[in-house]
Amino acid sequence: MSTPILSARTFRRRPAPSFPVPPALRAQHRRRRIRVLLFLSPWIVGFGVFLAYPLVMTFWLSFTNSDMISTPHFVGLRNYRYLLHDDPLIWQAVRNTGWLMAVMVPTQVLFALGVAMVTARLKAGAGVFRTVFYLPALAPPVAATVAFVCLFNPSTGPVNRALGLLGVHGPLWFDSPTWSKPALTLLTLWGSGTMMVIFLAALLDVPAELYEAAHLDGAGPLKRFRFVTLPSISPVLLFATVTAVIATLQYFTQAMVASQTANGNIQASPGFPGGSTLTFSQQIYVAGFNQFHMGYACALAVVMFAVAMAFTVVLLRRGSGFDIEEAAK
């Protein structure tokens, strides 16, 4: 008796027989969906009103000539061409923002991580030191910036006076194009208490058994940090880096207040001294609310959103594969 030849058609899954769904069951499923939508409705409304609609309108207005009063007129890519070729201040703002991202972000992350590691090892008075390091983060940004400008005043500030007692001639700080961005970096380090608390929670969550095993294997402090601490807190480190990059791209309040306070004129254009504190977000503000070129301001906002998304995707992709095995290699 010959064996029948089995074809691929034989192994195809046959569709499951369809049975009519009772009306009562359909009504029950419908009520369940409505109930879920009702519970989600606050989030859906908030997402649509405060995120989706502004994003869509910003993208649309970036192709128009709009002053938020008259009817917008479609101008195509004219705003983007003006951004690339004709805006006299945009590249200064891009350079300043790039400097802050290249210097302020890694400095802030390393400083917060270092303070967290120090406070995590304290045995006596740990709560007091943690509170002291975190308190500056509670200060309002405007008040903290004004106080910092007064502290770093080149003629009457206590910082330069203390440096003078040590025989060091203090710089002009916020009155100098060379030192204004380093002064803003010091201000950011002073207020990095929130990032420090996040790192502290991650460090305290590292199992002590890993450190004991590494110590028994003869690993020193640097190797324990590289092969135990760093891989264990890598998700938190990635989160802190991404949020710091996004915050630096949107850096506005401290630079604006420092510029106007050091200049002594709150009506002056941002960027004092010499355009050294002009950031990309400030240029959006100037274009939209000083010059009333809202279409061009929306084009700048779209570019900033695209850059932030690009940096976020790159950092997430590079950081997603970091684990203990990769560090050990």
N, C-alpha and C positions, 0 to 999 in steps of 0.2 A: 504494500500500500504506500503510495507516494505521499511525502510530507508536503503540505501546502506551502507555497511561497508567501512569506509575510512581507507585505509592502509597507512603505511609510504611512500610507493612508490608514493602515490597520491600527497604528499607534496614535492616531490623532484623537485628542480628547473630544468626545462628543458633547455638544452643549447640554447643560443641565436642563431638565424639563422645567418649563415655567408653569407655575401654579398661580391661579388668580388670587391676588391679595384681597383679603376681606375688607370691606369698607371701614369696619371698626378699627382694624389695624392701621389702615392708611390715615385715618383721622388721628389716631394716637401718634403716629410718626409726625404728622403735620403739627400737632400741638407741641410736640417735643422740640421741633425746629423753631417754632415761634417763641417758645420759652427760652431757648438758648440765645436767639437773636435779641430778645428783650434784656437778658443779662449782659450781652455784649454791646448793647446800644450806646451806653455812655462812652465806651472806648471808641466805637465806630464813629460816633458824632464828633468826639474830640479829635480823632485822627483825621477825619475829613475836613473839619473846620480849621484846625490849627496846624496841620502838616500837609495834607494832600492838596487842598485848595491853594494855600500860599505857594507851594512848589510849582504847581501848574501855572498859576498866574505870573509868578516870577519868570518862568521860562518863556511865557508868551510875551510879557512886557519887555523882555530883553531884545526882542525883534521889532520894537516900536519906538516911536518918539513920544514920550509921555512925561508930563509934569504933574500928574495926579489931580489936575484940575480940569483941563480940556480933554477931549476925546483922543485916545492914543491913535497914532498913525503908523501903519506898518512900514518899516524902512529896511527890512531884510537884515543883512549882516553888517549894516553900517556901524552899529555900536561896537561890534567886535573888531572891525577894521580900525576904528578910532582907538580902541584899547591897545592894539598892537603897534600902531604907527604914529598916532597924533597926540595921545595924552602925555603931557610933559612931566607928570608926577608919578605915573603908574610904575615905571621901572625902579624909581627910588623906593617906592612902597614895597615892591617885590623883593628888592635887595635887603631892605630892613627886615621884612618878615622871614626871608630865608636865613638871615643871620640869627634871628631869634630861634628859629627851628633848629639850626645847626649847633647852637651854643646853649640856649636856655633849656631845651628839652632834655638832652643828656645830662646837663649839670643838675637840673631839678630832680631827675630820676635817681641819679647817683647820690645826691645829697640826702634825699628822703630815705633811700635804702640804707645809707650809712648811719643816719640818726636812728632809724628803726633797729638796726643791728646793735647799736650801742645801748639803747634803752631796753632791748630785749634781754641783754646780759646783766642788767643791773639787779642787784639783790636787795639793797636797801634804798628806799626813797624812789622806787621805780615809778609809782603813781604820780609823784610830784614832778619828776622830770618829764614824764609823758604829757602831763597837763601843761607844763611850761612850753614845751615844744609845739603843742597843738593850739594854744591860745591865740597866736598871731593869725591863724586861719579864720578865726571868728571876727576879726576886725573888718569893718566895711571897706571895700576896695578904695573908695574915694578918700576916706579919712586916713587910711594907711598910706596911700600915695602922698597926700599932702604932708603927713608927718615925716615921711622918708625924704621928701624934697627939703624940708626944713632941717632935718638932721644932717643932710649932705650939702647944705648951703656952703659954697666955697669960702665965704668970708666970715659968717657968724655961726656956722653949724658946728656942733660938738665933735663930729667925726674928724674934720680937718684940724680942729684944735688939738685933739688927742694925737693925731699924726704929727702935728708940729712939736708937741712935747717930746716925741720920739726922734725928732730931727728929720722927719719926712715931710716934704712939701706936697700937700694934698692936691689932687687934680680939681678941675672945675665941676666934675660930676655931671649933673643935669644941665649945666650951662655949656657943656663941651660936646661937639659932635662925636668926638672919639670916645668919651666916657659915658654918654647918656644911655646907650644900650647895656653896657656892663652894670650901670646903676640899676636899670630895670631888672636885670638878671638877679642882682642881690635882693631886690624887693620881692621877686618871685620865690627865691630860696627862703626868705624870711616867712613867707606865707604858705609854705608847702606842708603844713601840718596835716591836712587831709590825706595826702599821698603817703605821708609817714605812718599814719594810723592804719592805712590799708596794708602797707608792707609789714607793719608790726603784727597785725592779725595773721598774715601769711607765715611769718617767721615762727610765731608761737604755735602754729599748727603743724610744723614739721616734726615728725616723730623723733623722739630722743634716741630711739634704738638705732636709727640710721647713723647718728653722730657717734654713738658708742661703737658700732661695728666698724666705722671708718677709722676711729681712734685706735681700735685694736689691730687694724690692718696697717698701722703706722702712718696714716695720713695726717699731715700737718694742717694748720688753720686754713692756708690757701687752698689745699686740695679738698678739704672738707667743704669749703665754700663753693668750689667749682663743681664737685661731683655729688654733693648732697644738697646744699642750700639752693644753689642756682636752679638745678632741675626741678626741685620741689616747688619753688615759687615762680616758675616760668610763666604760668597762666596769669598770675597777678602782675608780673613784670610786663607782660605783653599788654594787659589792660591799661596799666599806668602809662605806658609809652603811647598807645593809641589815643587815649584821652588827652595826654599832654600835647600831642601833635595837633589835635583838633582845637584845643583851647588856644594854642599859640597862633594857629591860622586865624582865629577870631579875636586875637589880642587887641583890645580897644580901650577899655576904661583907664587902666593904669598909664598907658602911653599918652592918652589924651589929657588926663589930669596932670601928669608930670610936666607935659609940654606947656600947658597954660599956666600952671603954678610957677614954674621956673621963669617963664616969660613975664609974669606979673600982669597978664592981660587975658581974661577969660574969653574975650571976643576975638583973639588972634587966631589965625589959621593953624591947624594942627601940624606937628612936625618939628617944632622948635627943640633944639637949635639946629639950624641949617638943614631941616628935613630929616634929621637922623632918627627921630621917633615916629615918623609917618609910617603906619602899617597899612596893609591891604584893606582891612576892615574900616580903618579911618577914611581911606579913599572912597569906599562905598558910601560912607556917611556924608562926605563932602559933596560927592556927585549927586546924591539923592536929596539931601536936606539943606545944603548950602547953595548949590547951583540949580537945584530943581530939575536935574536931568535924570528922572527916575528910570527911564528906559536904559540908559547907560549904567546906572547903579545896579539894575537887575542883571545886566550882562556881567558885571563884575561879580555879583553874588553867584551867578551860575558857574563862573569860572572857579570861584573859591570852593563851591560845593563839589565840583568835579575833581579838583586837586585833593580835597579832604577825602573823598571816596577812593581816589587812586592810592593815596598813602595808606589808608586803612586796609584796602585789599592787599597791598604789597606786604604790610606788616603782619596781617593775619596769616597770609600764605607762608611767609618765612618763619613765623613763630609757631604755626600749628604742628610742625614736625619736630619741634625741639622737645626732647625727653631725656631720661637718664641715660639710655643707651647711646644717643647721639652725643651727649656730653662726655661719656666715657671714652668714646672714640678719639 
